[in-house]
């Protein structure tokens, strides 16, 4: 690698990673009345990234693939900020904010392959508690192979899935599996990044399906549960999965569908963890009584949730506990209707019996 290429990478990676962290902060703390203060809190990491991006010079053709990925990661990150700044100036609404944040997973997807070449990128794709774990980073670096990493099943028009298998995966033991369901109108390819850092750092196979319709089958015919079963069996046929540690989790509509599908008597999932979800008491009454007895359910909800008020989650806790489920409840004071990535490590510890 030429000195000029190295200099460009050294110059652009820190502001890129800082800007992506800032976008993660916006997504986690997003609360409509507080949008202005959230943007003030992150400062202007996009300005630093814009300057570094503009200073990158020409590279030899042999580095074209690397340059393409780096350019796309920068451009998607800057596109997210440009859209957020428009809303900040009064030219947009909450929908525009959500649309802006869709650039973030595209940036992460472009950046992730660089983790095998650049230690700062590899560390970035771990949660904060594991970023200094040199042994883990070494196992990630040396263990990567054709059966590990990120894979995408066709998602056209919908109903496919994305999967992440830790680079240090070996088939000689059974691995816990997390199936994470996106929110309404989302897709698995994007939602994968809500969980990847923790699956990578703590050792779990991660599956992020996409609903067969515009959102999960919360009413009418359930076309999604059979598809989830197909996806689960596909993953089981390729990798060694621990049938005693199968977590079904999800955000918003995805969390609600955890109840719809996961409370069914035929569900193979051993643990359910809905996040920022809604629930109707009839679900508990209609659920198979034997399935409910002792079923581990971990409910996470924000006190500031504007879409599904927190009282709903409190009532759900009571209804499921009364029906015999083993319910753990986390109410997060500063969480609105957003995904609290910090809960993932606790969910994996709970799944693993910790």
C-alpha contacts under 8 A as a table, 3 or more apart, distances in Angstrom:
res1	aa1	res2	aa2	distance
1	X	5	X	6.54
1	X	6	X	6.74
2	X	5	X	5.30
2	X	6	X	6.31
3	X	6	X	5.10
3	X	7	X	6.09
4	X	7	X	5.05
4	X	8	X	6.24
4	X	59	X	7.96
5	X	8	X	5.15
5	X	9	X	6.27
5	X	59	X	6.51
6	X	9	X	5.16
6	X	10	X	6.08
7	X	10	X	5.13
7	X	11	X	6.10
8	X	11	X	5.09
8	X	12	X	6.14
8	X	55	X	7.80
8	X	56	X	5.62
8	X	57	X	7.47
9	X	12	X	5.27
9	X	13	X	5.84
10	X	13	X	5.84
10	X	14	X	7.35
11	X	14	X	6.83
11	X	15	X	7.81
11	X	52	X	6.38
12	X	15	X	5.81
12	X	16	X	6.11
12	X	49	X	6.84
12	X	52	X	5.24
12	X	53	X	6.41
13	X	16	X	5.03
13	X	17	X	6.02
14	X	17	X	5.29
14	X	18	X	6.07
15	X	18	X	4.97
15	X	19	X	5.96
15	X	45	X	6.71
15	X	46	X	7.86
15	X	48	X	5.99
15	X	49	X	4.98
15	X	52	X	7.49
16	X	19	X	5.14
16	X	20	X	6.23
16	X	49	X	5.79
16	X	73	X	7.99
16	X	74	X	6.47
16	X	77	X	7.72
17	X	20	X	5.09
17	X	21	X	6.16
17	X	121	X	7.92
17	X	124	X	7.37
18	X	21	X	5.09
18	X	22	X	6.24
18	X	45	X	6.62
19	X	22	X	4.98
19	X	23	X	6.35
19	X	45	X	5.14
19	X	46	X	6.04
19	X	49	X	7.14
19	X	77	X	7.17
20	X	23	X	5.05
20	X	24	X	6.28
20	X	77	X	6.72
20	X	104	X	7.23
21	X	24	X	4.97
21	X	25	X	6.26
22	X	25	X	4.94
22	X	26	X	6.34
22	X	42	X	5.90
22	X	45	X	7.41
23	X	26	X	5.03
23	X	27	X	6.24
23	X	81	X	7.99
23	X	101	X	7.38
23	X	104	X	7.13
24	X	27	X	5.11
24	X	28	X	6.12
25	X	28	X	5.20
25	X	29	X	6.03
25	X	42	X	7.77
26	X	29	X	5.37
26	X	30	X	5.49
26	X	38	X	6.48
26	X	39	X	7.35
26	X	42	X	7.98
27	X	30	X	5.37
27	X	101	X	7.19
27	X	338	X	6.79
27	X	339	X	7.59
28	X	335	X	7.56
28	X	338	X	5.77
28	X	339	X	5.95
28	X	340	X	5.87
28	X	341	X	7.44
29	X	38	X	7.22
29	X	334	X	7.38
29	X	335	X	6.51
29	X	336	X	7.05
29	X	338	X	7.19
30	X	34	X	7.27
30	X	35	X	6.49
30	X	38	X	7.26
30	X	336	X	6.73
30	X	337	X	7.71
30	X	338	X	6.73
31	X	34	X	5.37
31	X	35	X	6.18
31	X	304	X	7.74
31	X	335	X	7.99
31	X	336	X	5.54
31	X	337	X	7.29
32	X	35	X	5.47
32	X	94	X	6.87
33	X	36	X	7.87
34	X	37	X	5.43
34	X	38	X	6.19
35	X	38	X	5.14
35	X	39	X	6.30
35	X	88	X	7.97
36	X	39	X	5.25
36	X	40	X	6.24
36	X	88	X	6.73
37	X	40	X	4.91
37	X	41	X	6.10
38	X	41	X	5.04
38	X	42	X	6.67
39	X	42	X	5.49
39	X	43	X	6.74
39	X	88	X	7.76
40	X	43	X	5.49
42	X	45	X	7.32
44	X	47	X	5.56
44	X	48	X	7.25
45	X	48	X	5.34
45	X	49	X	6.36
46	X	49	X	4.99
46	X	50	X	5.91
46	X	78	X	6.34
46	X	81	X	6.53
47	X	50	X	5.05
47	X	51	X	6.29
48	X	51	X	5.27
48	X	52	X	6.31
49	X	52	X	5.11
49	X	53	X	5.90
49	X	74	X	7.53
49	X	78	X	7.73
50	X	53	X	5.11
50	X	54	X	6.12
50	X	78	X	7.25
51	X	54	X	5.24
51	X	55	X	6.37
52	X	55	X	5.18
52	X	56	X	6.74
53	X	56	X	5.65
53	X	71	X	7.91
53	X	74	X	7.03
59	X	63	X	6.57
59	X	64	X	7.34
59	X	67	X	7.68
60	X	63	X	5.87
60	X	64	X	7.18
61	X	64	X	5.14
62	X	65	X	7.75
63	X	66	X	5.40
63	X	67	X	6.12
64	X	67	X	5.03
64	X	68	X	6.06
65	X	68	X	5.17
65	X	69	X	6.47
66	X	69	X	5.35
66	X	70	X	6.25
66	X	114	X	7.65
67	X	70	X	5.11
67	X	71	X	5.90
68	X	71	X	5.16
68	X	72	X	6.10
69	X	72	X	5.18
69	X	73	X	6.15
69	X	110	X	5.17
69	X	111	X	6.21
70	X	73	X	5.17
70	X	74	X	6.23
70	X	110	X	7.11
70	X	111	X	6.45
71	X	74	X	5.17
71	X	75	X	5.95
72	X	75	X	4.98
72	X	76	X	5.92
72	X	107	X	6.57
72	X	110	X	6.27
73	X	76	X	5.43
73	X	77	X	6.17
73	X	106	X	7.31
73	X	107	X	4.11
73	X	108	X	6.65
73	X	109	X	7.87
73	X	110	X	5.35
73	X	111	X	5.62
74	X	77	X	5.18
74	X	78	X	6.11
74	X	107	X	6.99
75	X	78	X	5.10
75	X	79	X	6.00
75	X	107	X	7.71
76	X	79	X	4.97
76	X	80	X	6.28
76	X	103	X	5.33
76	X	104	X	6.74
76	X	106	X	6.54
76	X	107	X	5.17
77	X	80	X	5.22
77	X	81	X	6.52
77	X	103	X	6.45
77	X	104	X	6.13
77	X	107	X	5.93
78	X	81	X	5.07
78	X	82	X	6.03
79	X	82	X	5.01
79	X	83	X	6.26
79	X	100	X	7.41
79	X	103	X	6.84
80	X	83	X	5.36
80	X	84	X	6.25
80	X	100	X	4.73
80	X	101	X	5.81
80	X	102	X	7.50
80	X	103	X	5.41
80	X	104	X	6.78
81	X	84	X	4.94
81	X	85	X	5.98
81	X	100	X	7.34
82	X	85	X	5.16
82	X	86	X	6.37
83	X	86	X	5.11
83	X	87	X	6.60
83	X	96	X	7.38
83	X	97	X	7.30
83	X	100	X	5.35
84	X	87	X	5.19
84	X	88	X	6.18
84	X	96	X	7.75
84	X	97	X	6.03
84	X	100	X	6.15
85	X	88	X	4.76
85	X	89	X	6.20
86	X	89	X	5.10
86	X	90	X	6.56
86	X	91	X	5.29
86	X	92	X	6.68
87	X	90	X	5.01
87	X	91	X	4.83
87	X	92	X	4.54
87	X	93	X	6.35
87	X	96	X	7.07
87	X	97	X	7.01
88	X	91	X	7.23
88	X	92	X	7.99
90	X	93	X	7.94
92	X	95	X	7.72
92	X	96	X	5.60
92	X	97	X	7.70
93	X	96	X	5.24
93	X	97	X	6.59
94	X	97	X	4.98
94	X	98	X	6.41
95	X	98	X	5.17
95	X	99	X	6.14
96	X	99	X	4.92
96	X	100	X	6.06
97	X	100	X	5.01
97	X	101	X	6.32
98	X	101	X	5.17
98	X	102	X	6.60
99	X	102	X	5.35
99	X	103	X	7.71
100	X	103	X	6.02
101	X	104	X	5.51
102	X	105	X	6.32
102	X	106	X	7.26
102	X	190	X	7.63
103	X	106	X	5.26
103	X	107	X	6.31
104	X	107	X	5.13
104	X	108	X	6.28
105	X	108	X	4.90
105	X	109	X	5.98
105	X	190	X	5.26
105	X	191	X	7.73
105	X	193	X	6.39
106	X	109	X	5.11
106	X	110	X	6.29
106	X	190	X	7.36
107	X	110	X	5.21
107	X	111	X	6.17
108	X	111	X	5.00
108	X	112	X	5.90
108	X	193	X	7.54
109	X	112	X	5.47
109	X	113	X	7.72
110	X	113	X	6.93
111	X	114	X	5.67
111	X	115	X	7.44
111	X	121	X	7.83
112	X	115	X	5.48
112	X	121	X	7.41
112	X	122	X	7.85
112	X	125	X	7.67
113	X	116	X	6.28
114	X	117	X	5.37
114	X	118	X	6.12
114	X	121	X	6.64
114	X	122	X	7.75
115	X	118	X	5.29
115	X	119	X	6.39
115	X	120	X	7.55
115	X	121	X	4.74
115	X	122	X	4.19
115	X	123	X	7.91
115	X	125	X	7.86
116	X	119	X	7.41
116	X	122	X	6.75
116	X	141	X	6.34
118	X	121	X	5.49
118	X	122	X	6.49
119	X	122	X	4.93
119	X	123	X	6.09
120	X	123	X	5.11
120	X	124	X	6.12
121	X	124	X	4.95
121	X	125	X	6.59
122	X	125	X	5.40
122	X	126	X	7.22
122	X	137	X	7.40
123	X	126	X	5.50
123	X	131	X	5.05
123	X	132	X	7.59
123	X	137	X	7.43
124	X	127	X	7.59
124	X	131	X	7.12
125	X	196	X	7.42
125	X	197	X	5.06
125	X	200	X	7.74
126	X	129	X	7.93
126	X	130	X	6.01
126	X	131	X	5.61
126	X	196	X	7.94
126	X	197	X	4.33
126	X	198	X	6.42
126	X	200	X	6.60
126	X	201	X	5.61
127	X	130	X	5.66
127	X	131	X	6.32
127	X	197	X	5.36
127	X	198	X	5.91
127	X	201	X	6.85
128	X	131	X	5.37
129	X	132	X	7.37
130	X	133	X	5.25
130	X	136	X	7.90
130	X	201	X	6.25
133	X	136	X	5.38
133	X	137	X	6.35
134	X	137	X	5.03
134	X	138	X	6.07
135	X	138	X	5.10
135	X	139	X	6.24
136	X	139	X	5.08
136	X	140	X	6.17
136	X	201	X	7.48
137	X	140	X	5.07
137	X	141	X	6.16
138	X	141	X	5.03
138	X	142	X	6.14
139	X	142	X	5.29
139	X	143	X	5.59
139	X	167	X	7.64
139	X	168	X	5.83
140	X	143	X	5.40
140	X	144	X	6.28
140	X	166	X	7.54
140	X	167	X	5.14
140	X	168	X	5.46
141	X	144	X	6.23
141	X	167	X	7.52
142	X	168	X	7.69
143	X	167	X	5.33
143	X	168	X	4.57
143	X	169	X	7.39
144	X	148	X	6.02
144	X	149	X	7.22
144	X	167	X	4.34
144	X	168	X	6.28
145	X	148	X	5.46
145	X	149	X	7.74
145	X	167	X	6.88
146	X	149	X	7.79
147	X	165	X	7.68
148	X	164	X	7.26
148	X	165	X	4.91
148	X	166	X	5.93
148	X	167	X	5.04
148	X	168	X	7.65
148	X	169	X	6.77
149	X	164	X	5.38
149	X	165	X	5.07
149	X	166	X	6.02
149	X	167	X	5.77
150	X	162	X	7.19
150	X	163	X	5.71
150	X	164	X	4.47
150	X	165	X	6.57
151	X	162	X	5.73
151	X	163	X	5.32
151	X	164	X	6.48
152	X	160	X	7.90
152	X	161	X	6.13
152	X	162	X	4.40
152	X	163	X	6.46
152	X	189	X	7.53
153	X	160	X	5.33
153	X	161	X	5.16
153	X	162	X	5.96
154	X	160	X	5.28
154	X	161	X	7.14
155	X	158	X	4.70
155	X	159	X	5.83
155	X	160	X	4.23
155	X	161	X	6.62
155	X	210	X	7.24
156	X	159	X	7.45
156	X	160	X	7.32
158	X	210	X	6.18
158	X	211	X	6.42
158	X	212	X	5.11
158	X	213	X	6.78
159	X	209	X	6.89
159	X	210	X	4.96
159	X	211	X	5.19
159	X	212	X	4.24
159	X	213	X	7.62
159	X	224	X	7.95
159	X	227	X	7.11
160	X	188	X	7.91
160	X	209	X	5.94
160	X	210	X	5.55
160	X	211	X	7.83
160	X	212	X	7.97
161	X	188	X	5.84
161	X	189	X	6.92
161	X	207	X	6.96
161	X	208	X	5.54
161	X	209	X	3.94
161	X	210	X	5.65
161	X	231	X	7.40
162	X	188	X	6.08
162	X	189	X	5.54
162	X	192	X	6.99
162	X	207	X	5.92
162	X	208	X	5.17
162	X	209	X	6.21
163	X	192	X	7.62
163	X	205	X	7.40
163	X	206	X	5.52
163	X	207	X	4.41
163	X	208	X	6.13
164	X	192	X	7.96
164	X	196	X	7.20
164	X	205	X	5.97
164	X	206	X	5.04
164	X	207	X	6.53
165	X	169	X	6.72
165	X	200	X	7.76
165	X	204	X	7.19
165	X	205	X	4.93
165	X	206	X	6.55
166	X	169	X	5.30
166	X	199	X	7.18
166	X	200	X	5.31
166	X	203	X	6.31
166	X	204	X	6.89
166	X	205	X	6.71
167	X	200	X	7.80
169	X	203	X	7.94
170	X	173	X	6.82
171	X	174	X	7.07
171	X	239	X	6.71
171	X	240	X	5.48
172	X	240	X	7.68
173	X	240	X	6.71
174	X	240	X	4.96
174	X	241	X	4.78
174	X	242	X	4.54
175	X	203	X	7.54
175	X	204	X	6.07
175	X	205	X	6.69
175	X	240	X	6.16
175	X	241	X	4.77
175	X	242	X	5.07
175	X	245	X	7.89
176	X	203	X	7.72
176	X	204	X	5.16
176	X	205	X	6.29
176	X	241	X	6.11
176	X	242	X	5.31
176	X	243	X	7.78
176	X	244	X	7.93
176	X	245	X	5.01
176	X	246	X	6.18
176	X	247	X	7.96
176	X	351	X	7.95
176	X	352	X	7.67
177	X	204	X	5.60
177	X	205	X	4.74
177	X	206	X	5.91
177	X	207	X	7.47
177	X	241	X	6.55
177	X	242	X	7.18
177	X	245	X	6.44
177	X	246	X	5.11
177	X	247	X	6.19
178	X	204	X	6.89
178	X	205	X	6.24
178	X	206	X	4.93
178	X	207	X	6.09
178	X	246	X	6.22
178	X	247	X	4.80
178	X	248	X	6.19
178	X	249	X	7.27
179	X	206	X	6.08
179	X	207	X	4.67
179	X	208	X	5.81
179	X	209	X	7.47
179	X	246	X	7.74
179	X	247	X	6.09
179	X	248	X	5.00
179	X	249	X	6.17
179	X	250	X	7.99
180	X	188	X	7.96
180	X	191	X	7.62
180	X	192	X	7.49
180	X	195	X	7.88
180	X	206	X	7.45
180	X	207	X	6.25
180	X	208	X	5.05
180	X	209	X	7.15
180	X	248	X	6.24
180	X	249	X	4.91
180	X	250	X	5.03
180	X	251	X	7.99
180	X	254	X	7.84
181	X	188	X	6.98
181	X	191	X	7.51
181	X	208	X	6.10
181	X	209	X	6.31
181	X	210	X	7.34
181	X	248	X	7.79
181	X	249	X	6.16
181	X	250	X	4.16
181	X	251	X	6.39
181	X	254	X	4.62
181	X	255	X	6.95
181	X	258	X	8.00
182	X	186	X	5.64
182	X	187	X	5.93
182	X	188	X	6.05
182	X	191	X	5.60
182	X	208	X	7.53
182	X	209	X	7.75
182	X	210	X	7.20
182	X	250	X	5.90
182	X	251	X	5.67
182	X	252	X	7.64
182	X	253	X	7.39
182	X	254	X	5.19
183	X	186	X	5.47
183	X	187	X	7.82
183	X	215	X	7.31
183	X	250	X	7.22
183	X	251	X	5.13
183	X	252	X	5.06
183	X	253	X	4.96
183	X	254	X	5.01
183	X	255	X	7.66
184	X	214	X	6.96
184	X	215	X	4.72
184	X	216	X	7.11
184	X	252	X	7.05
184	X	253	X	5.38
184	X	254	X	7.10
185	X	214	X	5.14
185	X	215	X	5.29
186	X	190	X	7.39
186	X	191	X	7.49
186	X	210	X	7.60
186	X	214	X	7.84
186	X	215	X	7.39
187	X	190	X	5.73
187	X	191	X	6.33
187	X	209	X	7.22
187	X	210	X	4.84
187	X	211	X	7.16
188	X	191	X	4.93
188	X	192	X	5.87
188	X	208	X	4.51
188	X	209	X	4.71
188	X	210	X	4.64
189	X	192	X	5.59
189	X	193	X	7.91
189	X	208	X	6.75
189	X	209	X	7.72
189	X	210	X	7.66
190	X	193	X	6.21
191	X	194	X	5.44
191	X	195	X	7.55
191	X	208	X	6.61
192	X	195	X	5.76
192	X	196	X	6.08
192	X	206	X	7.64
192	X	207	X	7.37
192	X	208	X	5.44
193	X	196	X	5.04
193	X	197	X	7.40
194	X	197	X	7.75
194	X	339	X	7.70
194	X	341	X	6.29
195	X	198	X	5.71
195	X	199	X	6.23
195	X	206	X	7.54
195	X	341	X	7.14
195	X	344	X	6.95
196	X	199	X	5.13
196	X	200	X	5.87
196	X	206	X	7.24
197	X	200	X	5.20
197	X	201	X	6.07
198	X	201	X	5.02
198	X	202	X	5.72
198	X	203	X	7.78
198	X	344	X	6.45
198	X	345	X	6.16
199	X	202	X	5.40
199	X	203	X	5.34
199	X	204	X	4.75
199	X	205	X	6.56
199	X	206	X	6.40
200	X	203	X	5.62
200	X	204	X	6.87
202	X	345	X	7.64
202	X	348	X	7.68
205	X	241	X	7.94
209	X	228	X	7.30
209	X	231	X	7.72
211	X	214	X	6.81
211	X	215	X	5.73
211	X	216	X	5.29
211	X	217	X	7.83
211	X	224	X	6.28
212	X	215	X	7.41
212	X	216	X	7.19
212	X	223	X	6.90
212	X	224	X	6.09
212	X	227	X	7.91
213	X	216	X	6.49
213	X	217	X	7.40
215	X	253	X	7.10
216	X	224	X	6.66
216	X	253	X	6.53
216	X	254	X	6.59
216	X	257	X	6.43
217	X	220	X	6.92
217	X	221	X	6.91
217	X	222	X	5.22
217	X	223	X	6.53
217	X	224	X	6.09
217	X	257	X	7.30
218	X	222	X	7.46
218	X	253	X	7.91
218	X	256	X	7.67
218	X	257	X	6.39
218	X	260	X	7.05
219	X	222	X	7.43
222	X	225	X	6.29
222	X	226	X	7.85
223	X	226	X	6.15
223	X	227	X	6.74
224	X	227	X	5.02
224	X	228	X	6.11
225	X	228	X	5.02
225	X	229	X	6.25
225	X	261	X	6.02
226	X	229	X	5.07
226	X	230	X	6.26
227	X	230	X	4.96
227	X	231	X	6.19
228	X	231	X	5.02
228	X	232	X	6.04
229	X	232	X	5.02
229	X	233	X	6.16
230	X	233	X	5.26
230	X	234	X	6.17
231	X	234	X	5.03
231	X	235	X	6.28
232	X	235	X	5.21
232	X	236	X	6.11
233	X	236	X	4.91
233	X	237	X	6.06
234	X	237	X	5.22
234	X	238	X	6.67
235	X	238	X	5.30
235	X	239	X	6.07
236	X	239	X	5.37
236	X	240	X	6.29
236	X	241	X	5.89
237	X	240	X	7.80
242	X	245	X	5.52
242	X	246	X	7.08
243	X	246	X	6.04
243	X	268	X	7.87
243	X	270	X	7.91
244	X	270	X	6.33
245	X	269	X	7.73
245	X	270	X	6.09
245	X	271	X	7.32
245	X	351	X	6.15
245	X	352	X	6.86
246	X	268	X	7.47
246	X	269	X	4.92
246	X	270	X	5.22
246	X	271	X	6.24
246	X	351	X	7.84
247	X	269	X	5.86
247	X	270	X	6.23
247	X	271	X	4.76
247	X	272	X	5.78
247	X	273	X	7.25
247	X	351	X	6.99
248	X	258	X	6.24
248	X	262	X	7.19
248	X	269	X	6.22
248	X	271	X	6.31
248	X	272	X	4.97
248	X	273	X	6.27
248	X	274	X	8.00
249	X	254	X	7.40
249	X	255	X	6.12
249	X	258	X	6.14
249	X	272	X	5.79
249	X	273	X	4.52
249	X	274	X	5.26
249	X	275	X	7.30
250	X	253	X	7.54
250	X	254	X	4.37
250	X	255	X	4.03
250	X	256	X	7.61
250	X	257	X	7.71
250	X	258	X	6.61
250	X	273	X	6.94
250	X	274	X	5.35
250	X	275	X	5.91
251	X	254	X	4.82
251	X	255	X	4.62
251	X	256	X	7.79
251	X	274	X	6.49
251	X	275	X	4.87
251	X	276	X	5.88
251	X	277	X	6.51
251	X	338	X	8.00
251	X	339	X	6.62
252	X	255	X	5.02
252	X	256	X	6.29
252	X	274	X	7.78
252	X	275	X	6.28
252	X	276	X	4.97
252	X	277	X	4.42
252	X	278	X	7.22
252	X	337	X	7.80
253	X	256	X	4.96
253	X	257	X	6.11
253	X	277	X	6.33
253	X	278	X	7.72
254	X	257	X	5.04
254	X	258	X	6.38
254	X	274	X	7.55
254	X	277	X	7.53
255	X	258	X	5.02
255	X	259	X	7.09
255	X	273	X	7.27
255	X	274	X	4.02
255	X	275	X	5.35
255	X	276	X	6.78
255	X	277	X	4.89
255	X	278	X	7.56
256	X	259	X	5.45
256	X	260	X	6.63
256	X	274	X	6.56
256	X	277	X	5.00
256	X	278	X	5.52
256	X	279	X	6.32
257	X	260	X	4.71
257	X	261	X	5.88
257	X	262	X	7.65
258	X	261	X	5.49
258	X	262	X	5.14
258	X	263	X	7.68
258	X	272	X	6.51
258	X	273	X	7.33
258	X	274	X	6.13
259	X	262	X	5.10
259	X	263	X	5.47
259	X	272	X	7.69
259	X	274	X	7.57
259	X	279	X	7.57
259	X	283	X	7.57
260	X	263	X	6.12
260	X	264	X	7.12
260	X	283	X	7.42
261	X	264	X	5.64
261	X	267	X	6.93
262	X	267	X	5.58
262	X	269	X	6.57
262	X	272	X	6.73
263	X	267	X	6.89
263	X	287	X	5.86
263	X	288	X	7.20
263	X	291	X	6.83
263	X	292	X	7.16
264	X	267	X	5.42
264	X	287	X	6.41
264	X	288	X	6.65
264	X	291	X	7.41
265	X	287	X	7.52
265	X	288	X	5.63
265	X	290	X	7.77
265	X	291	X	5.54
269	X	272	X	7.20
270	X	295	X	7.31
270	X	296	X	7.23
271	X	295	X	6.91
271	X	296	X	5.17
271	X	297	X	5.95
271	X	298	X	7.90
271	X	351	X	6.93
272	X	296	X	6.50
272	X	297	X	4.77
272	X	298	X	6.28
273	X	297	X	5.67
273	X	298	X	4.56
273	X	299	X	5.68
273	X	300	X	7.45
273	X	347	X	7.72
274	X	277	X	5.97
274	X	297	X	7.97
274	X	298	X	6.81
274	X	299	X	5.46
274	X	300	X	6.54
275	X	299	X	6.19
275	X	300	X	4.80
275	X	301	X	5.90
275	X	339	X	7.30
276	X	300	X	6.33
276	X	301	X	4.80
276	X	302	X	6.72
276	X	305	X	7.48
276	X	308	X	7.04
276	X	337	X	6.21
276	X	338	X	7.21
276	X	339	X	7.55
277	X	301	X	7.44
277	X	308	X	6.78
277	X	313	X	7.57
278	X	308	X	6.06
278	X	312	X	6.53
278	X	313	X	6.96
279	X	283	X	7.25
279	X	312	X	7.08
279	X	313	X	7.59
279	X	316	X	6.35
280	X	283	X	5.63
280	X	284	X	7.72
280	X	316	X	7.73
281	X	284	X	5.50
281	X	285	X	6.68
281	X	316	X	7.06
281	X	319	X	6.52
282	X	285	X	4.88
282	X	286	X	5.90
283	X	286	X	5.20
283	X	287	X	5.93
284	X	287	X	5.24
284	X	319	X	6.66
284	X	320	X	6.17
284	X	323	X	6.60
285	X	323	X	7.67
287	X	291	X	7.39
287	X	292	X	7.03
288	X	291	X	5.22
288	X	292	X	6.36
289	X	292	X	5.14
289	X	293	X	6.47
289	X	323	X	7.44
290	X	293	X	5.40
291	X	294	X	7.96
291	X	295	X	6.71
292	X	295	X	5.31
292	X	320	X	7.96
292	X	323	X	6.51
292	X	324	X	5.69
292	X	325	X	5.15
293	X	323	X	7.28
293	X	324	X	4.61
293	X	325	X	5.25
293	X	326	X	7.62
294	X	324	X	5.89
294	X	325	X	4.63
294	X	326	X	4.88
295	X	324	X	7.61
295	X	325	X	4.75
295	X	326	X	5.41
295	X	327	X	7.85
296	X	325	X	6.33
296	X	326	X	4.76
296	X	327	X	6.00
296	X	328	X	7.70
297	X	325	X	6.91
297	X	326	X	6.09
297	X	327	X	4.84
297	X	328	X	6.20
298	X	327	X	5.81
298	X	328	X	4.62
298	X	329	X	5.86
298	X	330	X	7.69
298	X	347	X	7.71
299	X	313	X	7.49
299	X	317	X	7.47
299	X	327	X	7.33
299	X	328	X	6.18
299	X	329	X	4.85
299	X	330	X	6.11
300	X	329	X	6.11
300	X	330	X	4.75
300	X	331	X	5.93
300	X	332	X	7.52
301	X	305	X	7.51
301	X	310	X	6.54
301	X	313	X	6.59
301	X	330	X	6.43
301	X	331	X	5.06
301	X	332	X	6.24
301	X	335	X	7.42
302	X	305	X	5.25
302	X	310	X	6.43
302	X	331	X	5.61
302	X	332	X	4.78
302	X	333	X	6.14
302	X	334	X	6.75
302	X	335	X	4.25
302	X	336	X	5.23
302	X	337	X	6.78
303	X	309	X	7.54
303	X	310	X	5.46
303	X	331	X	6.36
303	X	332	X	5.91
303	X	333	X	5.08
303	X	334	X	6.71
303	X	335	X	6.13
303	X	336	X	6.68
304	X	309	X	7.50
304	X	310	X	7.34
304	X	333	X	6.99
304	X	334	X	6.51
304	X	335	X	5.67
304	X	336	X	4.35
304	X	337	X	7.27
305	X	308	X	5.84
305	X	309	X	5.37
305	X	310	X	6.32
305	X	335	X	6.77
305	X	336	X	4.07
305	X	337	X	4.64
306	X	309	X	5.83
306	X	336	X	6.58
306	X	337	X	6.32
307	X	337	X	6.45
308	X	312	X	6.74
308	X	337	X	7.65
309	X	312	X	5.79
309	X	313	X	7.54
310	X	313	X	5.24
310	X	314	X	6.48
311	X	314	X	5.04
311	X	315	X	6.17
312	X	315	X	5.18
312	X	316	X	6.12
313	X	316	X	4.88
313	X	317	X	6.18
314	X	317	X	5.16
314	X	318	X	6.48
315	X	318	X	5.14
315	X	319	X	6.14
316	X	319	X	5.06
316	X	320	X	6.02
317	X	320	X	5.43
317	X	321	X	6.02
317	X	327	X	6.66
317	X	329	X	6.98
318	X	321	X	5.22
318	X	322	X	6.05
319	X	322	X	5.16
319	X	323	X	6.28
320	X	323	X	5.00
320	X	324	X	6.50
320	X	325	X	5.53
320	X	327	X	7.09
321	X	324	X	5.19
321	X	325	X	5.04
321	X	326	X	6.44
321	X	327	X	6.06
322	X	325	X	7.38
332	X	335	X	5.47
335	X	338	X	6.67
335	X	340	X	7.23
340	X	343	X	5.88
340	X	344	X	7.95
341	X	344	X	5.73
342	X	345	X	6.71
342	X	346	X	7.94
343	X	346	X	5.44
343	X	347	X	6.27
344	X	347	X	4.98
344	X	348	X	6.22
345	X	348	X	5.15
345	X	349	X	6.21
346	X	349	X	5.03
346	X	350	X	6.09
347	X	350	X	5.00
347	X	351	X	6.06
348	X	351	X	4.89
348	X	352	X	6.09
349	X	352	X	5.10
349	X	353	X	6.33
349	X	354	X	4.95
350	X	353	X	5.12
350	X	354	X	5.23
351	X	354	X	7.36
